[in-house]
Amino acid sequence: MKPSIIPAILSGGAGTRLWPVSTDANPKQFHALAGEASLLAQTVLRVAGETDAVAFAPPIILANAAHAALVEGHLGGSAVSALVIEPAGRNTAAPAVIAAALAAEITPDALVLLLPADHLIADREAFLAALARAAAFARDRIVTFGVT
């Protein structure tokens, strides 16, 4: 049976390292830096639907309150399981716990994939293959991905 995965997309960062393109008001995840869609939109599409190896539930989006309207605009009508608006950025731990708690309510036996909204992953098939391999271990462990 293929694993069910609830993506939890972190879209709270300010992206200040790409200034002047990326600003506090319009961070990098809302820019189309590679392709026609924003990095957030690309992330949502990357983890949508079902493949031969995994089935994605609609994502949980975790975002800064200052960017709520931007997030909704960049979702392009994509379904979401939840949109969590945080009043202030608190790094990764708090949104990760919130996402895990929400996912447990939505589908208790699903895996949670915590991922940033601002990464560029050009090879979706390789990404999906890595997820499929990792899913077997993720039932009993926390799995992290790295790039060499």
N, CA, C and O of each residue as an XYZ file, in Angstrom:
592
protein
N       0.842     -1.180      0.000
C       0.000      0.000      0.000
C       0.886      1.241      0.000
O       1.834      1.328      0.779
N       0.583      2.188     -0.860
C       1.390      3.403     -0.916
C       1.065      4.320      0.252
O      -0.091      4.439      0.659
N       2.096      4.969      0.788
C       1.856      5.827      1.948
C       1.086      7.089      1.594
O       1.226      7.639      0.502
N       0.277      7.531      2.536
C      -0.411      8.812      2.424
C       0.475      9.859      3.089
O       0.930      9.674      4.218
N       0.714     10.951      2.387
C       1.594     12.001      2.884
C       0.842     13.323      2.913
O       0.233     13.730      1.924
N       0.897     13.986      4.065
C       0.340     15.333      4.184
C       1.507     16.306      4.131
O       2.294     16.368      5.076
N       1.639     17.063      3.055
C       2.707     18.062      3.003
C       2.376     19.232      3.930
O       1.241     19.707      3.968
N       3.365     19.677      4.663
C       3.241     20.866      5.515
C       4.257     21.872      4.973
O       5.464     21.705      5.143
N       3.759     22.899      4.331
C       4.616     23.856      3.626
C       4.828     25.095      4.479
O       3.877     25.793      4.829
N       6.084     25.358      4.807
C       6.463     26.500      5.630
C       6.677     27.711      4.739
O       7.587     27.728      3.910
N       5.842     28.716      4.909
C       5.933     29.926      4.099
C       5.992     31.159      4.990
O       5.322     32.158      4.729
N       6.798     31.083      6.040
C       6.843     32.186      6.987
C       8.057     33.067      6.885
O       8.114     34.118      7.523
N       9.040     32.659      6.088
C      10.296     33.391      6.039
C      10.206     34.713      5.306
O       9.327     34.935      4.472
N      11.147     35.585      5.645
C      11.192     36.912      5.022
C      12.061     36.931      3.776
O      11.929     37.836      2.952
N      12.943     35.956      3.619
C      13.757     35.876      2.408
C      14.641     37.087      2.175
O      14.832     37.505      1.033
N      15.174     37.645      3.227
C      15.927     38.896      3.107
C      17.281     38.736      2.422
O      17.880     39.732      2.017
N      17.771     37.522      2.283
C      19.067     37.333      1.628
C      19.020     37.633      0.138
O      20.069     37.822     -0.479
N      17.853     37.682     -0.448
C      17.737     37.989     -1.883
C      17.308     39.434     -2.126
O      16.797     39.761     -3.197
N      17.515     40.295     -1.137
C      17.214     41.706     -1.303
C      18.028     42.233     -2.477
O      19.191     41.846     -2.583
N      17.536     43.058     -3.343
C      16.302     43.826     -3.241
C      15.090     43.164     -3.897
O      13.988     43.708     -3.831
N      15.271     42.005     -4.526
C      14.121     41.321     -5.130
C      13.160     40.859     -4.046
O      11.948     41.047     -4.153
N      13.704     40.260     -3.014
C      12.908     39.734     -1.918
C      12.933     40.725     -0.759
O      13.996     41.165     -0.323
N      11.751     41.065     -0.272
C      11.637     42.022      0.830
C      10.734     41.449      1.914
O      10.099     40.413      1.715
N      10.675     42.117      3.051
C       9.774     41.673      4.121
C       8.330     41.599      3.635
O       7.584     40.704      4.031
N       7.939     42.532      2.784
C       6.559     42.587      2.296
C       6.294     41.581      1.177
O       5.151     41.174      0.975
N       7.339     41.175      0.447
C       7.179     40.263     -0.685
C       8.384     39.311     -0.757
O       9.241     39.458     -1.628
N       8.445     38.327      0.171
C       9.584     37.419      0.256
C       9.743     36.516     -0.967
O       8.861     36.426     -1.820
N      10.895     35.853     -1.021
C      11.265     35.094     -2.219
C      10.286     33.998     -2.599
O      10.179     33.680     -3.783
N       9.557     33.396     -1.644
C       8.624     32.331     -2.005
C       7.468     32.821     -2.875
O       6.751     32.016     -3.469
N       7.287     34.145     -2.950
C       6.217     34.711     -3.765
C       6.717     35.231     -5.107
O       5.983     35.905     -5.830
N       7.960     34.920     -5.437
C       8.545     35.346     -6.713
C       8.710     34.144     -7.627
O       8.941     33.026     -7.168
N       8.591     34.386     -8.918
C       8.842     33.361     -9.930
C      10.311     33.466    -10.320
O      10.651     34.097    -11.321
N      11.176     32.847     -9.529
C      12.616     32.947     -9.754
C      13.114     31.936    -10.778
O      14.175     32.121    -11.374
N      12.357     30.878    -10.979
C      12.734     29.842    -11.943
C      11.447     29.285    -12.541
O      10.837     28.382    -11.970
N      11.041     29.811    -13.669
C       9.787     29.404    -14.277
C       8.758     30.507    -14.149
O       9.062     31.614    -13.704
N       7.540     30.191    -14.543
C       6.488     31.207    -14.537
C       5.725     31.283    -13.221
O       5.110     32.307    -12.920
N       5.757     30.214    -12.436
C       5.033     30.188    -11.162
C       5.964     30.588    -10.026
O       7.180     30.413    -10.110
N       5.379     31.124     -8.970
C       6.171     31.474     -7.789
C       6.732     30.197     -7.157
O       6.254     29.096     -7.429
N       7.750     30.361     -6.311
C       8.317     29.201     -5.623
C       7.266     28.517     -4.752
O       7.248     27.290     -4.665
N       6.390     29.288     -4.106
C       5.312     28.688     -3.315
C       4.393     27.865     -4.205
O       4.071     26.725     -3.870
N       3.969     28.420     -5.325
C       3.076     27.692     -6.239
C       3.752     26.423     -6.755
O       3.109     25.378     -6.857
N       5.033     26.505     -7.077
C       5.763     25.321     -7.531
C       5.814     24.252     -6.443
O       5.688     23.061     -6.726
N       5.999     24.686     -5.199
C       6.053     23.735     -4.087
C       4.718     23.024     -3.923
O       4.683     21.807     -3.739
N       3.626     23.767     -3.989
C       2.295     23.170     -3.863
C       2.060     22.163     -4.991
O       1.558     21.067     -4.743
N       2.412     22.517     -6.203
C       2.225     21.610     -7.337
C       3.123     20.370     -7.243
O       2.731     19.284     -7.668
N       4.309     20.536     -6.692
C       5.261     19.425     -6.573
C       4.706     18.306     -5.700
O       5.019     17.135     -5.910
N       3.882     18.669     -4.723
C       3.365     17.680     -3.777
C       1.846     17.543     -3.904
O       1.130     17.429     -2.909
N       1.383     17.557     -5.128
C      -0.058     17.439     -5.381
C      -0.365     16.104     -6.033
O       0.403     15.599     -6.852
N      -1.493     15.550     -5.658
C      -2.000     14.371     -6.342
C      -1.408     13.063     -5.856
O      -0.943     12.939     -4.723
N      -1.442     12.101     -6.751
C      -1.017     10.745     -6.427
C      -0.050     10.269     -7.492
O      -0.220     10.561     -8.676
N       0.960      9.538     -7.069
C       1.913      8.943     -8.005
C       1.848      7.432     -7.840
O       1.038      6.923     -7.065
N       2.682      6.727     -8.555
C       2.739      5.275     -8.391
C       3.194      4.880     -6.991
O       2.861      3.798     -6.507
N       3.961      5.763     -6.336
C       4.571      5.393     -5.059
C       3.945      6.045     -3.831
O       3.962      5.457     -2.750
N       3.392      7.253     -3.977
C       2.843      7.966     -2.816
C       1.545      8.670     -3.192
O       1.282      8.946     -4.362
N       0.739      8.953     -2.168
C      -0.503      9.715     -2.357
C      -0.424     10.943     -1.460
O      -0.307     10.824     -0.240
N      -0.489     12.112     -2.064
C      -0.433     13.352     -1.306
C      -1.839     13.835     -0.971
O      -2.713     13.875     -1.836
N      -2.044     14.195      0.274
C      -3.259     14.889      0.690
C      -3.048     16.369      0.374
O      -1.913     16.789      0.152
N      -4.104     17.158      0.349
C      -3.901     18.602      0.197
C      -2.998     19.107      1.323
O      -3.090     18.625      2.451
N      -2.132     20.068      1.027
C      -1.144     20.492      2.018
C      -1.725     21.343      3.140
O      -2.798     21.936      3.031
N      -0.962     21.366      4.213
C      -1.149     22.342      5.286
C      -0.162     23.459      4.961
O       1.024     23.196      4.762
N      -0.632     24.689      4.905
C       0.246     25.831      4.640
C       0.393     26.605      5.944
O      -0.604     26.943      6.583
N       1.622     26.884      6.337
C       1.897     27.645      7.547
C       2.593     28.927      7.120
O       3.663     28.887      6.513
N       1.981     30.071      7.438
C       2.470     31.341      6.910
C       2.411     32.448      7.956
O       1.679     32.364      8.942
N       3.186     33.462      7.715
C       3.201     34.659      8.537
C       1.927     35.457      8.268
O       1.459     35.521      7.131
N       1.372     36.058      9.303
C       0.133     36.835      9.161
C       0.294     37.962      8.145
O      -0.662     38.310      7.452
N       1.478     38.526      8.051
C       1.715     39.624      7.106
C       1.603     39.170      5.657
O       1.447     39.995      4.757
N       1.683     37.858      5.426
C       1.662     37.329      4.059
C       0.409     36.537      3.729
O       0.357     35.876      2.692
N      -0.600     36.589      4.584
C      -1.802     35.768      4.385
C      -2.430     36.000      3.019
O      -2.767     35.037      2.330
N      -2.593     37.234      2.618
C      -3.201     37.528      1.313
C      -2.318     37.046      0.174
O      -2.822     36.536     -0.827
N      -1.002     37.202      0.315
C      -0.080     36.715     -0.718
C      -0.186     35.206     -0.873
O      -0.228     34.698     -1.993
N      -0.229     34.488      0.243
C      -0.338     33.031      0.192
C      -1.592     32.625     -0.561
O      -1.538     31.800     -1.473
N      -2.713     33.203     -0.180
C      -3.969     32.845     -0.832
C      -3.921     33.154     -2.324
O      -4.448     32.386     -3.130
N      -3.301     34.259     -2.698
C      -3.184     34.616     -4.103
C      -2.307     33.663     -4.896
O      -2.561     33.422     -6.077
N      -1.275     33.117     -4.257
C      -0.343     32.231     -4.956
C      -0.784     30.771     -4.956
O      -0.179     29.945     -5.639
N      -1.813     30.447     -4.212
C      -2.305     29.067     -4.219
C      -3.048     28.747     -5.508
O      -3.199     27.578     -5.863
N      -3.503     29.754     -6.197
C      -4.137     29.539     -7.494
C      -5.304     28.576     -7.468
O      -5.502     27.823     -8.422
N      -6.072     28.583     -6.409
C      -7.222     27.687     -6.331
C      -6.886     26.283     -5.877
O      -7.778     25.437     -5.808
N      -5.618     26.003     -5.561
C      -5.235     24.677     -5.070
C      -5.912     24.408     -3.738
O      -6.022     25.298     -2.894
N      -6.359     23.190     -3.558
C      -6.984     22.805     -2.295
C      -5.925     22.711     -1.206
O      -4.797     22.290     -1.463
N      -6.289     23.101      0.001
C      -5.404     22.944      1.148
C      -6.176     22.272      2.277
O      -7.391     22.432      2.394
N      -5.463     21.526      3.099
C      -6.084     20.920      4.281
C      -6.304     21.961      5.356
O      -7.305     21.933      6.073
N      -5.349     22.892      5.462
C      -5.446     23.950      6.465
C      -4.496     25.072      6.082
O      -3.457     24.842      5.464
N      -4.864     26.275      6.453
C      -3.994     27.440      6.314
C      -3.800     27.982      7.722
O      -4.733     28.506      8.331
N      -2.583     27.853      8.231
C      -2.259     28.293      9.586
C      -1.517     29.615      9.477
O      -0.471     29.700      8.833
N      -2.055     30.626     10.100
C      -1.449     31.953     10.077
C      -0.812     32.207     11.441
O      -1.498     32.233     12.463
N       0.500     32.393     11.444
C       1.191     32.668     12.700
C       1.369     34.170     12.861
O       1.725     34.855     11.903
N       1.126     34.690     14.062
C       1.196     36.136     14.273
C       2.608     36.695     14.144
O       2.785     37.861     13.791
N       3.606     35.873     14.426
C       5.004     36.301     14.320
C       5.855     35.077     14.032
O       5.557     33.981     14.505
N       6.917     35.266     13.256
C       7.803     34.170     12.931
C       8.522     33.653     14.164
O       9.027     34.436     14.969
N       8.569     32.346     14.310
C       9.246     31.724     15.450
C      10.113     30.559     14.982
O      10.235     29.556     15.684
N      10.704     30.683     13.817
C      11.547     29.636     13.254
C      10.731     28.401     12.900
O       9.552     28.526     12.570
N      11.326     27.208     12.959
C      10.707     26.014     12.394
C       9.997     25.126     13.408
O       9.007     24.480     13.061
N      10.462     25.076     14.623
C       9.943     24.096     15.581
C       8.448     24.246     15.849
O       7.713     23.260     15.787
N       7.991     25.446     16.141
C       6.566     25.633     16.452
C       5.665     25.263     15.274
O       4.700     24.523     15.465
N       5.947     25.755     14.053
C       5.095     25.327     12.931
C       5.160     23.826     12.666
O       4.173     23.237     12.225
N       6.299     23.204     12.926
C       6.413     21.755     12.722
C       5.494     21.006     13.678
O       4.833     20.047     13.280
N       5.450     21.431     14.921
C       4.577     20.796     15.906
C       3.111     21.029     15.548
O       2.295     20.113     15.637
N       2.783     22.240     15.147
C       1.410     22.549     14.747
C       0.999     21.686     13.554
O      -0.100     21.132     13.530
N       1.887     21.575     12.569
C       1.584     20.757     11.389
C       1.376     19.303     11.766
O       0.452     18.663     11.263
N       2.216     18.768     12.641
C       2.078     17.373     13.063
C       0.753     17.159     13.792
O       0.081     16.152     13.574
N       0.378     18.096     14.651
C      -0.885     17.975     15.386
C      -2.083     18.040     14.433
O      -3.025     17.258     14.561
N      -2.045     18.968     13.484
C      -3.145     19.064     12.507
C      -3.226     17.818     11.643
O      -4.314     17.298     11.394
N      -2.084     17.342     11.189
C      -2.061     16.145     10.343
C      -2.637     14.949     11.086
O      -3.348     14.137     10.495
N      -2.338     14.834     12.375
C      -2.874     13.729     13.174
C      -4.393     13.801     13.263
O      -5.059     12.768     13.350
N      -4.943     15.004     13.243
C      -6.398     15.168     13.245
C      -6.992     14.859     11.876
O      -8.071     14.275     11.780
N      -6.283     15.252     10.813
C      -6.801     15.085      9.452
C      -6.775     13.621      9.032
O      -7.795     13.064      8.626
N      -5.606     13.004      9.133
C      -5.425     11.594      8.768
C      -4.394     11.006      9.722
O      -3.193     11.137      9.485
N      -4.839     10.363     10.792
C      -3.925      9.923     11.844
C      -2.762      9.038     11.386
O      -1.690      9.089     11.988
N      -2.944      8.239     10.351
C      -1.861      7.338      9.940
C      -1.004      7.893      8.804
O      -0.137      7.188      8.288
N      -1.233      9.137      8.410
C      -0.450      9.726      7.322
C       0.934     10.141      7.804
O       1.146     10.423      8.984
N       1.854     10.169      6.875
C       3.173     10.742      7.134
C       3.076     12.245      6.915
O       2.239     12.708      6.141
N       3.925     13.007      7.591
C       3.962     14.452      7.407
C       5.278     14.809      6.743
O       6.349     14.422      7.212
N       5.190     15.546      5.655
C       6.366     16.020      4.936
C       6.479     17.517      5.182
O       5.684     18.298      4.659
N       7.455     17.914      5.969
C       7.686     19.317      6.295
C       8.668     19.874      5.272
O       9.795     19.392      5.157
N       8.233     20.892      4.528
C       9.115     21.432      3.507
C       8.954     22.935      3.368
O       7.870     23.474      3.592
N      10.029     23.607      3.000
C       9.968     25.057      2.827
C       9.282     25.424      1.520
O       9.279     24.650      0.563
N       8.709     26.602      1.498
C       7.998     27.084      0.316
C       8.924     27.722     -0.700
O       8.481     28.099     -1.785
N      10.196     27.850     -0.372
C      11.068     28.642     -1.237
C      12.231     27.863     -1.845
O      13.224     28.464     -2.256
N      12.126     26.547     -1.909
C      13.188     25.766     -2.530
C      12.856     25.472     -3.990
O      11.697     25.293     -4.364
N      13.892     25.429     -4.786
C      13.744     25.052     -6.186
C      14.185     23.606     -6.324
O      15.324     23.262     -6.007
N      13.282     22.763     -6.797
C      13.599     21.356     -7.059
C      13.243     21.105     -8.510
O      12.074     20.952     -8.862
N      14.261     21.065     -9.343
C      14.049     20.977    -10.786
C      13.591     19.592    -11.236
O      12.854     19.476    -12.215
N      14.015     18.548    -10.542
C      13.699     17.180    -10.964
C      12.649     16.587    -10.023
O      12.981     15.939     -9.031
N      11.384     16.819    -10.350
C      10.291     16.327     -9.497
C      10.321     14.815     -9.371
O      10.068     14.282     -8.290
N      10.623     14.123    -10.444
C      10.627     12.649    -10.405
C      11.673     12.129     -9.425
O      11.405     11.179     -8.689
N      12.848     12.729     -9.402
C      13.886     12.322     -8.445
C      13.437     12.629     -7.022
O      13.670     11.836     -6.109
N      12.796     13.774     -6.833
C      12.263     14.147     -5.525
C      11.233     13.118     -5.062
O      11.284     12.661     -3.920
N      10.307     12.753     -5.935
C       9.273     11.784     -5.585
C       9.872     10.406     -5.304
O       9.413      9.701     -4.406
N      10.883     10.029     -6.061
C      11.554      8.745     -5.821
C      12.224      8.741     -4.448
O      12.170      7.741     -3.732
N      12.853      9.853     -4.083
C      13.479      9.956     -2.759
C      12.423      9.868     -1.660
O      12.640      9.220     -0.636
N      11.285     10.518     -1.874
C      10.200     10.441     -0.881
C       9.693      9.009     -0.723
O       9.452      8.546      0.392
N       9.536      8.325     -1.835
C       9.040      6.948     -1.786
C      10.010      6.056     -1.018
O       9.583      5.218     -0.224
N      11.313      6.228     -1.248
C      12.304      5.433     -0.521
C      12.290      5.776      0.969
O      12.388      4.887      1.815
N      12.170      7.043      1.281
C      12.204      7.484      2.677
C      10.951      7.079      3.448
O      11.007      6.873      4.661
N       9.829      6.963      2.756
C       8.555      6.677      3.430
C       8.607      5.383      4.228
O       7.995      5.289      5.292
N       9.323      4.392      3.733
C       9.417      3.118      4.444
C      10.084      3.288      5.810
O       9.767      2.559      6.750
N      10.987      4.227      5.919
C      11.690      4.462      7.181
C      10.948      5.453      8.075
O      11.117      5.444      9.294
N      10.133      6.299      7.471
C       9.500      7.395      8.196
C       8.412      6.938      9.164
O       7.981      7.725     10.008
N       7.966      5.713      9.069
C       6.968      5.219     10.026
C       7.526      5.198     11.445
O       6.806      5.439     12.414
N       8.824      4.906     11.550
C       9.446      4.739     12.861
C      10.528      5.767     13.167
O      11.095      5.764     14.260
N      10.817      6.641     12.217
C      11.927      7.559     12.384
C      11.601      8.918     11.772
O      10.666      9.064     10.985
N      12.398      9.894     12.156
C      12.377     11.181     11.468
C      13.402     11.074     10.354
O      14.547     10.692     10.592
N      12.998     11.409      9.147
C      13.883     11.336      7.987
C      14.159     12.746      7.504
O      13.241     13.557      7.378
N      15.411     13.038      7.235
C      15.772     14.346      6.669
C      16.432     14.136      5.316
O      17.036     13.096      5.053
N      16.304     15.143      4.468
C      16.929     15.105      3.151
C      18.017     16.157      3.122
O      17.883     17.219      3.729
N      19.080     15.865      2.424
C      20.161     16.828      2.279
C      20.640     16.866      0.844
O      20.366     15.962      0.054
N      21.338     17.897      0.529
C      21.890     18.048     -0.816
C      23.404     18.144     -0.686
O      23.921     18.918      0.120
N      24.107     17.352     -1.486
C      25.576     17.431     -1.456
C      26.062     18.442     -2.465
O      27.267     18.655     -2.593
